[in-house]
Every structure is written in structure tokens, then in C-alpha cells.
Amino acid sequence: MDWARRLRVLVAMAWYAPMLLAPRLRAREVVDADVARWVTTPLGRWSRLELFATEPAFRTLYCYRLRRAGAVGALVGGLLGALYPGERTLHIVCGDIGPGLIIQHGFATIIAARRIGANCWVNQQVTIGHRGKSGTGPVIGDDVSVYAGAKVLGDLTVGDGAQVGANAVVLDDVPPYHVAVGVPARVLPPKSRRATGPAGGAAAGSGSAGGGGPTAG
């Protein structure tokens, strides 16, 4: 990191430091799980304060966690969101999100699932929500990755460990540990179960999940 960038980060950390004083209430455990996962990923951050200073998407997620922690938490989260805005084009309207969610970039992203499991990964320009007038969003399992530009729409389930490839449009269930690619999405089995060609590579049409997050075996 060059000195100019380091100085900018230090100034930003000083600005966002009052966020550390806000009570986390019943959100403490889940916030700690979020922080632990964000600081051990390729994002390379090392503390909650640095995340506040450098990751607008994390600030949005943090305020969401507080708002879900009862009436006092809703008040604290609302005040922090007004004083220290996060990613303005990231919208989280989900009833239940498990610990350890990472939102990389978060630009132009809508997360409106019925439920999201633990340790999931969501990239930018993703839409997770209802389809048409049904108003029923999907259920996302644990350890699911949804890559840039993907759409996961309607009353469906994405199983544990599944991946949704970049720009895929998912309209049906995705079994656990499978990969959804294409428009509309087709489902591929885990890499370990795909047929291989003569040269040992994946068979034609196997596709790729893409994105910069974790990969399933």
C-alpha cells in the first residue's frame, strides 16, 4: 500500500471510529462471525474498523444486522446508517441471514431472499428476489456463492455449497454442491462428478461459475 492510500485509510478510520462505540446488542455474535470471515478472505482487511473505513457494503450489512436485533438495535442501526452511509445501491430486505455473509463490492445488488444460510458469498449486480407478482423469494443454503450479475428469482431453493455463475438466471431449484450457469440457468454436477474428455479436462459444455470468490470441489 502506498503512503497516500495508507493516509487516506487512516483518516477514514478516524472518521468511522465512533461506529465502534455503538452497542451491538443481540447482533454481537453474528457481527463477530461476519468480521471474522471478511478479514480472512482475499479482501485483505484486518479489523472491524478498517472494514468500516474501506468497505461500504460491510457498513450496509452491519447496519442491517443491528436493525434485526430488536427495537433498540433498529434505532441504533438506523442512526448509524444515516450518519455513516454504506453502499447506496445495495438493498438487503431478507428475513433471516446466517453469519459470515460476504458481499463483494455490492454495487447495484438486491438481496431479498426468504432466508440465506451461513458463510455465503454475493458479488455485485446480483438480484436475489421474487419473480413476477408472487412476492416469494428463494431460500439460499449454507456456503453458497452467487457471482457477478446473477439473478436468482422466485420460490426456489439453492442447496448448500452450490454456486451460481456470473450472469446466470436461476428460475428453478439448484441441488446442493451443483453449479448453475447460463440463461436460463442449467445445472451442472460438482466438478468431481463431471465426465472428463480424453485430455483430462471437463467435458464440453461443463461451463464455469466465474467470479472471484470461493470455488466448490
Summary of the structure (lengths in Angstrom):
residues: 217
radius of gyration: 18.4
end to end distance: 33.0
largest distance: 62.0
contacts: 712
relative contact order: 0.09
helix: 32%
strand: 18%
